[in-house]
Amino acid sequence: MTRTALITGATSGIGRATAEAFAALGYRLILCGRRTDRLTELTDQLASQTPVTTLTFDVRDRQAVENAIASLPADWQQDGFPLVDILVNNAGNAHGLSAIQDGDVADWDQMIDGNVQGLLYVSKAVIPGMVARGRGHIVNISSIAGKQTYANGAVYCASKAAVEALSTGMRLDLTQHGIKVTNIAPGAVETEFSVVRFKGDAERAAKVYEGFDPLTANDIADTIVYAVTAPAHVTIADLTILASAQAAATTLYRK
């Protein structure tokens, strides 16, 4: 049976790499993101390998999430539910790096709304169909920051700690329905992450990855593939992945 995967934040970084890895496996893809041009370009790239459909929405907008997923074509639905075997909750963000007393409330809202509420909105739209079918796999992309809080990152770390808690809670609620839940916590991955955190300051973002070999988006995609292709009786519950030069969230041994 061909599996269908829905990936949020599919337009770049880990989401895009995961889409490419899943296409190579022949999985049908529902690619979600905010940038229509990038979704179109990725669809053109992958459509020769597997069926692809796209949904354009911001995970922070609950109504947009619900409307988009409800709008899936008939052959991407079953019994009124979205036909999703694998949900990869990848969309998220980091904004700013400052002490809590200096934090920008707008940055806090973006992180909490995207990393926590957005994950919940998409999950709420997809999980009932998995429960009805008695099978499914949810992969939540957390962060080493969800396990180890660091200075000047309190709200981002809190948002990813929430993802960790939600992964555990989902597993407790959904295992009885035949649904696997995997939490993946990457360390330093070189993607758009730091550019977004530093509001487009590419020079400052580049310094984050100087002097060591960071993880790549493909490294995390490979890990996601490992989790979702495990035998039926195996659940990869929680994986932390660090660059070989990284010992902890903010402990890096640079050349």
Residue pairs with C-beta under 8 A, 6 or more apart in sequence:
2 26
2 27
2 28
3 25
3 27
3 28
3 85
3 86
4 27
4 28
4 29
4 30
4 76
4 83
4 84
4 85
4 86
5 22
5 27
5 28
5 29
5 30
5 84
5 85
5 86
5 87
5 88
5 228
6 29
6 30
6 32
6 82
6 84
6 86
6 87
6 88
6 122
6 126
7 15
7 18
7 19
7 22
7 29
7 30
7 31
7 32
7 88
7 90
8 15
8 32
8 33
8 59
8 88
8 89
8 90
8 91
8 118
8 122
9 15
9 32
9 33
9 59
9 90
9 91
9 92
10 16
10 18
10 19
10 31
10 32
10 33
10 39
10 42
10 90
11 31
11 33
11 34
11 35
11 38
11 39
11 42
12 38
12 191
12 192
13 189
13 191
13 192
13 193
13 217
14 90
14 141
14 186
14 189
14 191
14 217
14 220
14 221
15 33
15 88
15 90
15 91
16 42
16 217
17 216
17 217
17 218
17 220
17 221
18 88
18 90
18 220
18 221
18 224
18 225
19 29
19 31
19 42
19 46
20 45
20 46
20 221
21 218
21 221
21 222
21 224
21 225
22 29
22 50
22 86
22 225
23 29
23 46
23 49
23 50
23 52
24 49
25 225
25 229
26 49
26 50
27 50
27 86
28 50
28 51
28 52
28 76
29 46
29 50
29 51
29 52
29 53
30 53
30 54
30 55
30 72
30 76
30 82
30 84
31 39
31 42
31 43
31 52
31 53
31 54
31 55
32 54
32 55
32 56
32 57
32 59
32 68
32 91
32 122
33 39
33 54
33 56
33 91
34 56
34 57
34 58
35 56
36 54
36 56
39 54
39 56
40 54
42 52
43 52
43 54
46 52
53 72
53 73
53 76
55 68
55 69
55 71
55 72
56 68
57 64
57 65
57 67
57 68
58 64
58 118
59 65
59 91
59 114
59 117
59 118
59 119
59 121
59 122
60 110
60 113
60 114
60 117
60 118
60 121
62 117
62 121
65 118
65 121
65 122
65 125
66 121
66 125
69 82
69 122
69 125
69 126
70 125
72 82
72 83
76 82
76 83
77 83
78 129
78 133
79 129
79 132
81 128
81 129
81 132
81 133
82 125
82 126
82 129
83 129
84 126
84 129
84 130
84 136
85 130
85 135
85 136
85 137
86 136
86 137
86 138
86 139
86 228
87 122
87 123
87 126
87 127
87 130
87 136
87 137
87 138
87 139
88 139
88 141
88 224
89 119
89 122
89 123
89 138
89 139
89 140
89 141
89 163
90 139
90 141
91 114
91 118
91 119
91 122
92 111
92 114
92 115
92 118
92 119
92 141
92 159
92 163
93 110
93 111
93 114
93 115
93 196
94 111
94 153
94 156
94 193
94 196
94 197
95 104
95 106
95 107
95 110
95 111
95 156
95 196
95 197
95 199
96 103
96 104
96 107
96 197
96 199
97 152
97 153
97 197
97 198
98 104
98 152
99 151
99 152
100 154
100 155
103 154
103 155
107 155
108 155
111 155
111 156
111 159
112 155
112 159
114 159
115 156
115 159
115 160
115 162
115 163
116 159
116 162
116 163
116 166
119 140
119 163
119 166
120 166
123 138
123 170
126 136
127 136
127 138
127 174
127 179
129 136
130 136
130 138
130 174
130 177
130 179
131 174
131 177
131 179
134 177
134 178
135 178
135 179
136 174
136 177
136 178
136 179
136 180
137 179
137 180
137 181
137 182
137 227
137 228
138 170
138 174
138 179
138 180
138 181
138 182
139 181
139 182
139 184
139 224
139 227
139 228
140 163
140 166
140 167
140 170
140 181
140 182
140 183
140 184
141 163
141 184
141 186
141 220
142 160
142 163
142 164
142 167
142 183
142 184
142 185
143 160
143 163
143 185
143 186
143 187
144 185
144 186
144 187
144 240
144 242
144 246
144 248
144 249
145 153
145 156
145 157
145 160
145 161
145 249
146 157
146 159
146 160
146 161
146 162
146 163
146 164
146 185
147 161
147 164
147 185
147 240
147 249
148 157
148 248
148 249
148 250
149 157
149 158
149 161
149 249
150 157
150 249
150 250
151 250
160 185
163 183
164 183
164 185
167 181
167 182
167 183
167 238
168 183
170 179
170 181
171 181
171 235
171 237
174 181
175 181
175 235
180 235
181 235
181 237
182 224
182 227
182 228
182 235
182 236
182 237
182 238
182 239
183 237
183 238
183 239
184 220
184 223
184 224
184 227
184 238
184 239
184 241
185 238
185 239
185 240
185 241
186 215
186 220
186 241
187 215
187 240
187 241
187 242
187 243
187 246
187 249
188 208
188 209
188 212
188 214
188 215
188 242
188 243
188 246
188 252
189 214
189 215
189 216
189 217
189 219
189 220
190 209
190 214
190 215
190 216
191 217
194 204
194 205
194 206
194 208
194 209
195 201
195 202
195 205
197 205
198 204
198 205
210 254
211 252
211 254
211 255
212 243
212 245
212 246
212 252
212 253
212 254
212 255
213 243
213 244
213 245
214 243
215 241
215 242
215 243
219 241
220 241
223 239
223 241
226 236
227 236
227 239
230 236
243 252
245 252
245 253
245 254
246 252
246 253
247 253
